[in-house]
Amino acid sequence: MSKPTILTMLLSLCLVSISLPTFAASRLGVEASPQSRDFVENRQQFQLHSLLTEQRHPRTRDLSEAIGADTAAGLAALLSVDEDVARTLDEVAGDPARMAQLRKASQAVQAALRDGHRIYFYGTGSTGRLAETLESGLWRPFWTRAAQSPAWPRIARGLPDIGERVRGEITGGDRALISSLEGFEDLPLIGELQLQDNGIGPQDVVFAVTEGGETSAVIGTALAAAAQSAGGDRVWFVYNNPDDLLLPFDRSRRVLQDPRIQKLALPTGPQAIAGSTRMQATTTSLYVLGVVLEDAIGRLLGEHLSPADMQALGFSASATLESRLRDFAPIQRQAAAAVQRLATWTDHEARAYAGGRHATYLARQALMPVFVDVTERAPTFRLAPLDRTDAPQRRSWIQVWTPTEDPADAWQALLQRPFRGLEPQRYRDAFERSIDDPYLRATALRSLEQAGSDQQGLYDLAVSPRNLALNGPQAGDLGVLVLCGEDELSPLQVAWLEAYAAAGAELVVFSVGNGPLPSPVLGTLSALPRPVPLVAVTVPWRDPLGLNRTIALKMLLNAHSSGVMAKLGRVVGNTMTAVQPGNLKLVGRATYLVQSHVNAVLAGAAWRERHGPTEPLSYAEANAVLFEAIGQRGELGGTAQAAEVELSVVAILEGLARQYPLSWPDAAAILDRQGLNGYLREYRD
């Protein structure tokens, strides 16, 4: 018997014995199920469509149409939304009260590190990858470079073991970097358990980071840290929605009104793709926390090193927290200026996937931002996650490699430390003892089986003989070499380029560096059989942690991958209609997407001219249909890739237009022929 999915668990979870009025669904031919009634009436805490991060940004509202007609124009619209981040950071830099908070955060980090304590960054999903980027993409590489400097003996004496004092953790442990583990995000308990598992104590500093400001696991971390804190400024809650929109939610209110917890509110507005907080929300938090970390390191090292030593390590004597926040704007402009070159790459990758081919990214210095962007595509656009080594067939469209032949060395290159999973027994006992809901308990226990340190061996990120044999280049594939300030290519990078060129695959080189590519790199590229498109962005390395380049890479990768998916129909307008409602929060998001897309059509002149005025769809009606779609989707044969949101929108509109109950096979057939973008096009005014 197959194991139940999170969707079937949700259906069972919401079954309750309640007495409610019959939902008005007769015009749709769907009667609200008990689980739908329960969600609408009793799960308001997961109906988050009021949040600012869930709204549609006006600059990208018609993205799917715009990018289909002009790739560069669509990408320009996506990148323009990062101007909101620049504006927010400039406002923070000019606000004495908010700057006082950032200085307080830097001072807390300094005090903890000076006294031999630790800094703990924790998040779920995108913010979990942010947390691991701070440790593995910024902090550890800096100390590796510092260890090669003449100043290192003084650093080691004054700040012993400093490189091991920052920990970035994602809900579910390092395995969750690949894909989220079902049942964990909605458990405050796991945030508390991971805090304990990492040995975070009362004197350590904790940054609990959540884009929405309502993630249960992150809130569990903040509250557990506050309960054990020694006082002062040890616990920080970092989020991207205004307080007034979060206070109606019980779990958010518990944190926001807790005087033991310091708050860093960083709202920037709607995302370029509505609800896709991997974009501007995470960019904002990553940059601000990176600047705080940089400031704290600089002040600590300044107690032990000369100005010349500091300059050699990349620190500027004139840099302040305010000036570093304002540095974001020129980085954003440099990234946006690459839009024409970026469009060539976006077209190449979209064409490869449309033709049933695959993409492989090869990165060394840029490995962490590349890995993060690639793995975040799966939940955002309903793609298969990275393939395991024991997979019977290839399902993922994309893979990420780094130039080493040893899979264990590849993980070390990504994490800059050993792989860490969740020790099963510690968590199993707590789950069985403390999770009251039987379905949430079963889901969490099942996910725990996939969270241990043994998971490292199931994913190969190396240019290994196995990967080359099974997943090597084929004609029509795409190879993307990503460079970050590299002056020369390793023999494995050169061999990889030559193998892709010889196989008839397309190639693209994406580079972020101080200036033009060095002559040795250009020489290697010019020796290939065909010219290779080059996307080169200049971001001078004036910062010790490499934060500027990391942010430029992130913004460009986010725009590119979102653009590819929009060209392939995985985005409608600027909404994630391919979202899979795999937890209660996503059921709420999917319901709102169904309602908003249907009502946009019903309010339009094209619909009214054909069918006359039609009463708008209610949230309850949208949810009733969505739950029906969840139950129907597995029965629709050839429409295995059709998303529940898309099926629901088409079925509702067709039912209302034809004046008979909605038909799932009809809706699926329409999606097979036209896709949701094509179907909605006939109703656009």
Disulfide bonds with the S-S distance in Angstrom:
none
